[in-house]
Amino acid sequence: MVFFSSRVHPGETPASYVLHGIIDFLISPDPAAQILRDNIIFKIVPMLNPDGVFLGNYRCSYMGFDLNRHWQCPSMWSQPAIAATKKMLLEYATSPGTQLDFYIDIHAHTTMMNGFMYGNVREDEEHHEREQALPRLLDTISRDFAYRNTIFNRDPVKAGSARRSMDELLAPLGTHSYTLEVSFYCARDDLRCMSAPFTPETYMGLGRDVCEAIMEWYKLPNPRRKRAGMTGTPSTTPYEVM
């Protein structure tokens, strides 16, 4: 099982486009999407903060809470979406016969470029390598994702975030918890000193690339890459010098 959530911060609209791309690909007739549906259960919460989105808030909910700081002990009265999602995650992770492998919470970033991830620190070297595997695979597949920007930490300021809180509960059960960030601005190729502004279509393309990285992680055959005859499927328009 793979679990996605998005839009806990209402102003981070690029996150919705990325998740839109994930959903569009998963329900498409593409043979690669069919393979994913046949082998993996996907659970998706597309909008964790609907009241904040409706009101046009940037970061907080209707009641003024930054919901991504309340995962440790969410209230059904003041953070009901977080409390309900956390309950679902725990139920899926402990359900007999089901392995929740990934929880990925999607955000947008105001200063960094490209897509990148926040991951969690592992003391055991083997487990740390497994924690790096998905972002490294995404880096090889997507021209818009930069592993060089990916960070693994235990920042105490983020202790109440989805990534940190759920990792503490789910890591012993074999679940990897990440924050997937995408730039509000552009994707940059540092080797060629070139950048391309993100568009709704390229954000959605990054969502498709996430699905293909998951295929690689599970070692599922990917007809898309075989047809393309290349190691990756660029999700942006050609880069321009900026």
Buried (B, 14 or more C-beta within 10 A) or exposed (E): BBBBBBBBBBBBBBBBBBBBBBBBBBEBEBBBBEBBEEEBEBBEBBBBBBBBBEEEBEBBBBEEBBBBBBBBEBEEEBBBBBBBBBEBBBEBBEEEEEEBBBBBBBBBBEEBBBBBBBBBEBEEEEBBEBBBEBBBBBBBBBBBBBBEBBEBEEEEEBEBBBBBBBBEBBBEEEBBBBBBBBBBBBBBBEEEEBBBEBEEEBBBBBBBBBBBBBBBBEEBEBBBBEEEEEEBBBBBEEBEEE
